Amino acid sequence: MPITFDRSVCCDLNETIGREWLVTNGLGGYAAGTVAGVLTRLEQGLLVASPREGKKPQLLVAKMDEEIVFDQRTYYLGTNEYRDGTLNPAGFAHLETFQLEEGFPVFTYRLGGIDGVILEKRIWMPQGLNTTYIHYRVLRTAAPASPYEGNSWRSLSPSPHAYSRYHDYPPADQRVLSMTLLPFAAYRAYNEPQHGDNNWQFQVKAHLLEQDSFNKENNSSVAGCAVRAWDGANPYHIFVVGHPEGETTFLPTGVWYWNFLRRQDHAMGRTATDDLYLPGVFRTKLWPGEDAGLTIIITAEDLSWLNFSTSHLNRAYQKAVEHQRSFLQPERYFGEGGAATHTQPVLPFPSNTDESPQGEEFLLLLLQAGDRFLAQHTIPADESSAGHSSFFSDVQTSPAIIPAFYQMDESTRDTLIALPGLTLATQRYSEARRILTNLGHYFRQGLLPDRLPTVEHPLREEDYGSVDTTLWYFYALDQYLQVTRDYGPLYELYGSLEESITRYTQGTYNSIRVDPQDGLLEARQPGKALTWMNAFTKGAPVTPRYGKAVEVNALWYLALSLMQEWSEHLYRTGRINHQTSRYEKLRQQCKLSFNACFWYAPGGYLYDVHDDVEGNDASIRPNQLFALSLRYPILEDSRQRTVLNTVTKHLLTPYGLRTLTPRSDSYVGHIKENLEEQGGGLHQGGAWPWLIGPYIDALLHLEGSAPGSKMKQNSQERWERVWQTGIQLLNPFREQLCMHMLGMIGSVYDGDAPQSPHAQLACACSTGEVLRVYKLLARMGIRFSDRTLSV
């Protein structure tokens, strides 16, 4: 069933203001808010558009408040919080239920007491358009109905099959709702405040529907306006489409509303007040009955596509739901017998007494969550070529992965970690290939940049500032090749990969180089944090990790092993005309030195950093997991189980792995909310969900159940045990999907209970890794179903 909250939750502001919803359009645009209806972050809004010219996303319409006159009483359904702490209005008090249905928020409000009516509000976005729809309808019963039931579609408007026809009731029961809709407008970067000025008035022009060439039915009542923040600014449009008897009108106002408080921003120490502009109000009437729904369209698109017909509006919603449901379509496999389809396997989680999503619903929520991170990145031609390639002949878009909400700037490392789960586990192979090949054109001095260029921010040398990001590219490319057997990207980029290995061995940016004495990769650049543990506080890195980091060398060994494997493949297929033993020699030296230098015998685990400024760092951190979780594990077999046991004992939590053992004097069990202080805890104890992926990989590797590993004999009980353990490790995330940002998994949680989330509430790496290992365990369940695996 959908994520649902009843009246007991909805009327409690403390419960609803901390639960957020998010809808995306596949371009990088989105709509977001809270269950309470109050905005708590600058980034939230009804339409955050992603400009196709590649600029930062723009907040255009922040919210739509409703004033309803019904049964001689006025109901204010919006909720706004101001700088002095005032809530005005406090419409959450009328909220009856909230559902995240098909990934879209659905609110129902009770008007008129127990004998009154229920007003339903539904928000969605179509894919590929910077457009948000809001649909209202009046329900006769207290329980909201879904327009999607079984395999048949129902109209968004109440139908005689979904609800009793109000035309069959006495006229006294046909009580009209008089609605005033207040669109609060903006024109700013999505994460920056807007400061109003009485001398700054938006340019607002009412659409004259009789004169404009819009496609509308004669039986609809439409009002609209175009909003332009200033001369030369791109316009956006707001339309209200109602019943012909609704008498829908637009009345210009041009009023600033001042000092809206964003309480989450305030807690983080950010600028927390925002001013919004009311260009005008829409007035209309709504009542229970067939075809009496009301639809709002907010769009930044050219209006040539717009169609106000009821059938078109219904179809727009149906297409949006079909997209959301499509992720559970049977998967296609290609083998010797040709193409075949199989129903997606569902993990058998234990039944809970709470409202956590069950079975297929949990999988669907994960798949929908993963889809929200996929967007389109606009790449300037001059930056994409930049002396490397003429791959982009003009401004061009390519698939991209948004690292987090609301961190909209691409992170190359996060993209590569999340890619296997978000694209390969979901069979989005075309997007995966394009992401990999597009990234491959940005190699410079053997490294990939930390981010992609934008129109506003071209790449600079300082953007090549990490030691491991490029190594994650080898990992992601290998994952792609293993799943698809499409070697095209390897053939295209093999030369760049060769040069990357050469640059690492010779030395490149930020004193990144392989030590010729031991073959281990090191990075020593004062004042910088070059690994994934890159938090800063007061201008200094919290975990600089100067020297030879454990996961960096595990990834370096993987890259060398893959290059040896790939070079042999290219030689066999005639793509290169010589064999090489270079990579084999480098990997042998690396592995020998690693096992000699990183083993901390007194503790039975691995140093986090070897040869740092103070010698060796024996902090117990999760980075050592990569020495046994990758496809080519660098750690010798005899030591792997003790390392995993140490990580399990000290670092495992319900929501991921702690970044430091609680036994350390530097451990931070609760991360600060304030951004200036937050960095001190992110990697000093914060628990990161994405690390559950390599943890499960390590479990499977030790039992020989990892993909490509040899099956150990007489291990049926161990297989079943590790399979059950994997399911148990994913189980807490079912509950998490009903908290905080609904349907999403955050980036980092407190290391200590109750493990509140921090930083970003929706994280691509977390979602990607949970999805990847979910699919891995599900395939494992199929593989051994004939051996009566059971929970």
N, C-alpha and C positions, 0 to 999 in steps of 0.2 A: 504494500500500500504506500501511497505518497507520504513524505514527511509531513506530519499533521500536528497542529497545536490547537487545543480546545480553549474554551472560555477561561478555564482555570489558569492557563498560561497567558492568554492574550490580554487579559485585563491587568496584568502585573507588569508595570513598566520595567522593573528590574530584570524580568525574564525576556521581554521582547526587544528592549533597546540593545541588548548584546547579541542578538541573533540577526544576522545579515543575509541578504539574498543577492544573487548576481545572475544576470542574463547577458550573453555575448552574441555578437553578430558575425564572427568569423573573419572580421577585418582588423580587429584590435579595438573596436568600439564596444560599448557595453551600457547597461542600465544596472543600477545598484541602489540598495537602500536597506532599511531595517524593517523588521516585522512591526515595530511600533509606528513606523511611518516618519519618524524624526531622522534627520540626517546627522550622522555622528562623525563623518570624515569629509574633508574637502573633496575627496575623490568620488564620493557618491553622487548620483544624479539619475534622472530619467533618460537622458540622452547624452552620453559621452561619445562624440563622433571621432572617428579615426580619419584625418584628412588624407586623401589619396596622394597628395604631394609629399607625404612623408614627414610632416611636422608632428609635434607633440599632440596627443589626443586633446580635444576641446570639450569642455562642459558647456552645453547649450541650454538645456532645460534641467533645472535642479529637481523640481518636484511639482506635483499637481495637487493642490488642496481642494477639498470639496465642502461646500456648504449646502445642506439639504433642508428644505422646508417640507415637512410631512406631518399631516394630522395636526396642523396649527402649532407645530413646534419646529425650531431650527436646530439642526444637528451639524456640528463642525467636526468633520472626519479627519482633517489634517492634524499633525502634531509638530509643533515647532518649539525649539529651545533657544533662548536668547542669552546674551552674554551675562546678564544678571542672574541667570538660573531660572528665569520664568518659563513656564510651559504655557504657550498660548497659540492656538488652542491645544487641547489635550484629547484629541479624537481617538486615541488608542482605547479609551474607556468604552467605546462603542464596538470595538473589534470582537466579533464572536468566534471566528476560527481563522486559522492561516494554514495553507497547504503549499508545499512545493510540488506541484503537479506537472509531470512531464518536464521537470526542470524549471517551470515558470511559477512565479508567485501568484497565489490566489487568495485574496482577502474577502471575508464576508463581515458585514456590519449589520447589527440588529437595530432597526428603527421602529419605535412605537411600542416597545415592550413585548410581552409574550403574545399579544394579539396583533402585533405589527407585521412588518415584512423584513426580509433579508436582502440587502444590497450586496451584490458580488462585484469585485473588481479583479481583473485578470490582466497581467502585463507580459508581453513577449516581444521579441525582435525577430525579423526575418534574417536569414543568412545572406550576407553579401550586400546589405544595405545599411546605411547609417540612419536607421528608422526605428522608432519605438511605437508599439501599439498598446493602448489601454482600452479594455472593454468592460462596460458596466451592464448589468442586467438585474432585474428585481425578481427574487424568488419568493414564491408564496409560502414555502415551507422553511423551517428553521435549518434544515440540513441542506447544504449546497450540493448540487448535482454536477457531474462532470460531463463536458460535451463529448468525451470519448468513452464509449462503453463497449467492451468486447471488441468485435471487429467492425462495428458499424459507426459511422460518423453522425454526430448530431450538430445542428446549427449552433452557433454561438448564441443566437437569440433563443429564448425559451420557445419550445415547440409543444404542440398538444400532446406529444408522447412523453416529453420529459417532465412537464408540469401540467396541472389542470388549467384548462383555458379559462382565463379570467372573464372572457366574454360570457361564460355560462353563469357568472355570479351576479347578484343584484348590483345595480349601479352604485349603491352606497359603499360596496366593497372595493370599487375601482378608485382608490385614493391615489392621487397624483403626487409624484415627488418632483418638486421644483428644485432644480440643481443650478448652482453657480460654481463654475470651475475656475480656479485661480492658477495659471501657469507661471511659476517663478523662474525667470529667465536669467541667463548669464552669457558671457562670451569671454571665456578665460581658459588657460591651460588647466587640465583636469586636477592638478595637484597644487595650484596656487590660488590664494584668495582673491576675491573681487572686491574692490573698494568703490562704492558708489559716490556719485557727485550730482548735486541738483542741477549742475550745468551740463551734465551728460545725460542726454535722453536718447534712448534707442529709437531707431526709425521703424515705425510700425505701420504697416499698410494692410487694411482689411481686404481679403480676397472677395471680389464680386463674382460669385459663382455663376450668375446669369450671363456675365460677359466672358469669363474665362472658359477655356475649352477643356473642362474637366468631364470625365466620364462618370456620370451619376444617374441613378434611377430617378424617375419622376416622383417616386413615393418616398424619397429620402430628404431630410432637411440638413443642410450642410452650412457651416460657417467656418471661416478660417482667416488666418493672418500671416503675413510675412514679417519676419523680425530681422533687422539688420542693426548691429551694434553701433556702427558709424559708417561714414562714406567709405566705400571700398571694401568693407567687410563682407564676407560671404553670408548670404541670407539663409535662414532656416524657416520652417513653416510649421504651423500648428493648425490642425483641422479637427472639428467635432462633427461627427456624422450621426444623426439621430433619425427618429421617426418623423414623417411629414407633419404630424400633429404636435411635435415637440417644440415647434417655434424656436429653433436654435438660432441664436444671435451672438455676435461678438461686439463688445463695447470697449473701446480703447480707454485706458486709464493713464498709463505712464507714471507709475509711482515706484519709488525706491523703498524697500524694506531693509532695515539696518540691523547689523549686529546679531546675525544668527550664530549661535554657538555650535561648534563641532567638538563634542566632549571627548571623543577618542583622541583627536589632535591635541586638545588641551592636556590630557593625561601624558601624552608623549612629549610635551614641551614645544610643540609646533605652533605656528600661527593658527589660531582656532576660531576666528570670527570671519564672517563672510557677509557681503551685502548682495541682495538679489533684486531683480527688476521685474515689476509686474506690468507687462505690456498692455494688458487688458483682461477682461473676464468674459467667459462664455456662459450664456444662460440657456437652459433648455428644460424640457420636462421629460419625465420617465415614469413608467408605470408597469405593473405586471401585465404580461400578455405577449402573445405571439408577435415577433418582429418588432418588439419595443426596446431592443438593446441600443446601447450608445457606444460608439467607438471613437477614440481619440487617436489621431495619427500625428506624430512629431517626427519630422524628417529634415535632414540636411541635403537630401538628394534633389536632382533635377526633377521637376514635377511631371515630366512626360509619361512616366510609368504609372502615375497615380490613377486609381479607379475607386470610386466610392460606392459601387454597386454592392448590394448585400452578398451576392454570390462571390464576388471577388474578395470581400473582407473575410467571409467564412473560409474561403480557400486559402487565404494568407495564413490563417491560424492553423488550418489542417496541415499545410506544408511545414510549418514550424514544428508541429507535433510529430509529423512523420520523420522529420530530421532527428528529433530527439529519440524516437523509438527505433530508428534504423540501426543503432549501434548493437542491438540484440539480434540482428538478422543472422541467419546461419553463415558460418565461415566457409570459405572456398579453399580447397586444397588441390594441388596439382601433383599427380603421380604418374606412374607408368600406365595406369588405366585411364588417364585423362582427368578431367576436372571432377571433383566431388564436393558436396556440401555436407556440413555437419552442424548440428545444433551446438551453440556455444555451451561448454560444460560449466556447471555451477557448483561451487564448493558447498559442502553440507555443513554449514555453521550450526552450532548448537542453538536450540530455541531459547530465546530470552523472554523474561516476563515484562521487560520494558518495551518501548516503542522502536527499538533499533530495527533498521531495514533487514528483511529476511531474504534469503535465497537469491532469486533472480533480481529482485529489487535492489539489493546491495550492488550487484554487478552492474546493473544499469546506471545507478548513481555514480559509480566509479567511471564508467565510460562517458557519461555526460560531463563529469568533472574534467576528464582529460580533454574533451573537445573544447572546453572553454579556453584552454591555453593556446590553441592553434589559431594563428592569425596570418595576416599578410603584411610583409615588410616592404616598404618602398625604398629602393636602393638607387641613389644618384649615380648616373653613368660615369661621371668623372671619378667618383670614389671607388666604384666597383672595378674599374680598369686600373687606375692608379699605377700604371707601369707594369702591371702583372699580366693582364689579360684583356682582350676585347670582348669578354663574355657578355657584358651588358653594353649594348649599343645605344641605349637610351634609358630614361628613367623607367624602371621595371619593378614589378612586385615579385616576391617569392614567398613561399611558406615560411613561417617563423614560429617560434615557441615563446610566448610571453612567460618570463620566469616566475612571476608571482602577481597577485593582485593585492596591492596596486603598484607594483614595480614594473612599469611598462617598457623600460629600456631593456633591450635584449642582453642577456648574459650568455656568452658562448659556452662557458663551463656548464651552466645550468641546462642549456639546450642539449648538450651532448649527453649529460647524465639522464635527462628526462626522455630523450628521443626513443630509446627502445620501448619504454612503456607506453608513451603517448601515440606513437606511430606504428611500430612494428607489432606490438601486442594487439593492436586494433586493426591491423591489416591496411594501414594507410601508407602503403609502400611508396607511392608516387611522391607524397609529401616528404617522406624520409629521405628519398634519393635527392630531391631538389634541395632540401636543407643541407645535406652533406656536400653536394657539389657546389652549391653557392658559397658555403663557408670555405671550401677548399680554394677559392680564388683570393683569399685574403692572407695567405701565408706571406710572412715577411721575416727574413733572417731565421727561417725555420720554425717560426712561431705563429700561432693564430692570435688575433686580438681578443681582448676581454669582452668586447661588444661589437656590434655591427655599426657601420657609419649611418648617419642620417643627414638630411639636408641641412639641419641646423648644427650638427656636430660631426664634421669629418674626422677620419681616423688620424691619430698622431702617434708618435713613437711611444709615448707613455701609456698608450692603450695596449701595448704588448707587454703586459705586466704580470704574468703568472707563469709558474714553472710547469704546472700540470694540465692546463687547459688543452694544449696541443696533444698531450698523451691521451686525454679523454676522447679526442677525435679518432685515434687508432681504435680505442674500445668501441665507440659507436659504429664506426665503419665495419668492424668485424661482426658486430651484432647484426648489422644490415646484411652482410654477405652470408652469414650463417642461416638467416631466415629466408632470404629471397633467392640466393644463388645467382644473383645478378651482379656480375663482376664489372659492369660498365664503369661505375664510379672509381673502382680500383685502377682500371686501365687508364682512365682520364687523369687521375691524380697521383699515380705511382711516382712520377718524377718529383713532385712536391714532397711526398713522404720520404723519398730517398734524401732529398736535401735537408729535410727536417732532422733526420738522424745525424747527418753530417754536421749540421749547425750545433746540435746538442753536444756532440763530441768535441767540436772545436771551440765552442763558446758562443754565446749570443747575448741578447739584451739582459740587463740586470744581473750580470755576473752569473748567469745560468750556464753551467757546463758540466761535463762528465770529468770526474777526477781520473786522470790517466793511470794513477797508481792502483786504484781498486775498481775502476769501472762503474762507480756509483755516481748518480746525478745529484748535484748540489746547487743551491741558490743562496747567495749571500749579498744582499743589497740592503744596507742600513736604512732604517726608516720605512721599509716596505714589508708587506706581508704577501708572499708570492704563492701561497697554497690556498686551499679552499677555506681555511681558517684565517680569514682576512679582516676581522673586525678591528676597528680603531676606537680609541677613546682619548680625548684631549690631544689629538693629532699624532698619536703613537700607536703602533700595532700592539694588540693585546697578546697575541700569540705569534711572534715574528718567525719562529721556527727556522732560524738561520742554520744552514748546514745541509745535511742529507736526510730528508724526511722519509718516513717509512712507506707511506702510500705512494709517494712520488717515485720511489725506486721500484715498488711493485708494479706500477703502471709503466715505468721505463722498461722493465723486464718484459712486460706484456707486449709493448711496442716492438722490441727487438725480436721477440718470438714470432710475432705476426709478420714482421718484415721477412724473416727467414722463410716462413710458410708461404707468403705471397710471392716472394722471388722465385721459389721453386715452382709454384703454379704458373707464373708468367713464363718461366723457361720451358716448362712442359708444353705449354700452349703456343710457343713460338713468339711470344710478345717481347721477350728479351733474348739475346743470343749468347748469354754467358751465365754460368752458375757462379754464385758467390758464397764464400764461407765467412764473410765479414760479420754478418749479423749473428751467426752461430758463435763466433769467437767472443763477440761483445756480450752476448747473453750468458755464456758460460762464466766469463769473468765476473759479471754482475751478480749472478746467483751465488757463486762461491764466496765473494766478498760480503754479500748481504747476510748470508747465514753465519759468517764469522763475526761480523761487526754489529748486527742488530740484536743478537740473542742476549737477553738479560737473564742469565742463569739463576741468580738468587730468587727472582720472581717467577720464572717460567713463562715469560712473555717477551715482547719485542720493545726495544727502545722506540720512542716516538720520533726522535731525531738523533742521528749519529753525527758526531764530530761538530756539535754546535759550539757556540762561543764559550760554553762552560764544560765542554766534554761531550757527554751523552745525556740525553733527556729521558729519564725512566718513568715519566708520567704515564699512567694507564689511560690511554685514549683509544677510540674506536678505529683510528687510522690503520692499525696493524691488521685489521680484518682483511684488507685488500691483499695481504700477502698469501692468503689462502682462498679467497673468494673468486678471483679472476680465472679465466679459462686456462691460462698458463700460470699456476701458482708458483711464486718464487721461494716460498718457505718449504724446507724439507719436510717430508711426511711425518716424521717422528715427533715433530714439535707442534704440529697443527692443532691437535686436540687440546693441549694445555693452553694455547693461545685463545682458542674459542671459549674454553671454560673460564679463563680470566675475564674475558670481555663479558660473558654472560653474568658472572658473579658481580662485577663492579658497575657495569654500564647499561644493562638491559632494563628498559622500562616499558610500560604498556604502549607508549607512543613513540617508540624509537630508542636510539642509543644515546646515553649521555656522552658528552664530549670530554669528560674528565671524571675520574673516580671521586666519590664523596669523601674518600679518605685523604684526599689532597688538601693541604692548607689553602690552596688557591680555588677550591671548589665554590661555585656559586649555585645554590639550589633553586633560587627564585630570581628570575631576570627582572631588572627594573623596567618600568614602563617608559620613563624618560629616555629619549633617544640618545642624549649625551652620556647616559649611564648604562644604556642597554648593551652596548658593545662589550662591556666588561663581563657579561655572563653568557653571551651567545655560544662561545666555544670554551667556556670554563665550567661547564656543567649542564648547559642547555641540552635537551634531548631532541634529536633531529629524526623525524620519521623516515626520511629517505634512506637512512642507514639500515633500516630493516631489510632492504633489498640485499645488500652484500652480506648481511648476517644470515639470511635464509640461504643465499648462495653457498656460504661457508658450511652451513649444516648439510646441505645436499651434497656438497663436494666430499665431505668426510664420510658419507654413506655411499659414495659412488653413484649418486642419483642425479648429479648435475648433467646437463646436456653434453654429450660427447664423452663422458667418463665411462669407465668400464664398470659393469655391474658386479658387485661383490657377491660371492657365493653364500648361500644359506643366510641371507640377510632380510628375509621377508618381514620379520618382526621389527627389525631396525628401520626398514623402509616405511612400514606403517607408522611407526613411532615418530619419525622425522616428518612425515606427511601431516600427521595430527598436530605436531608442534608448529609447523608452518601455518596451519589454519588457526591455531590458538593465537599466534603472533599477530595475525591480521584481524582477529575478532574485535579488539578494542576500537578499531577505526569505524566499525559500524555505528557505534554510539557517537563517535566524534562527528560523523556526517550530520547529526541532528543538533549540533551545537555550533556556536560562533558563526562562521560563514557556512550557511546550510549547504550540504552536499559537497563540501570541499574539505581538504586536509591542509593544515597550516604548515609553516616552514619549521618552526621550533617551539618547543614546550618547556616549561620548567622541568628541571631534573627531579625535583621533589614534588610529592603530592600537594595539592590536587592537580598538578601539571596543567596550568593555564597556558594558552597559546600566546606567542609574542611575535614581533616583527610582522610578517605577512600571514594573513589568515587563509590564503589560498596559494599553494606552492606547487609549481610544475614538477620539481624533483620528487617531492613527497608523493604526489598523485601518480607520477610516472612509475616510480619504483613499486608502490603498492599494486598498481595495475600489472606491472611486469611479473612480479612474483605470484600474484593471483593467477594469472594465466599459466605460469609455470607449474604451480601446484595443481591446477585444474587438469592440465594435460597429463600430469603424473597420475592423477586419480583415474583417468581413462586408461592410461597405459597398464595399470595394475588392477583394473576393475575385474578382470577374470581371475584375480587371486583373492577376491572377496575382501578388498580393502573396505574398512568401515570405520565410522567415527565412534 
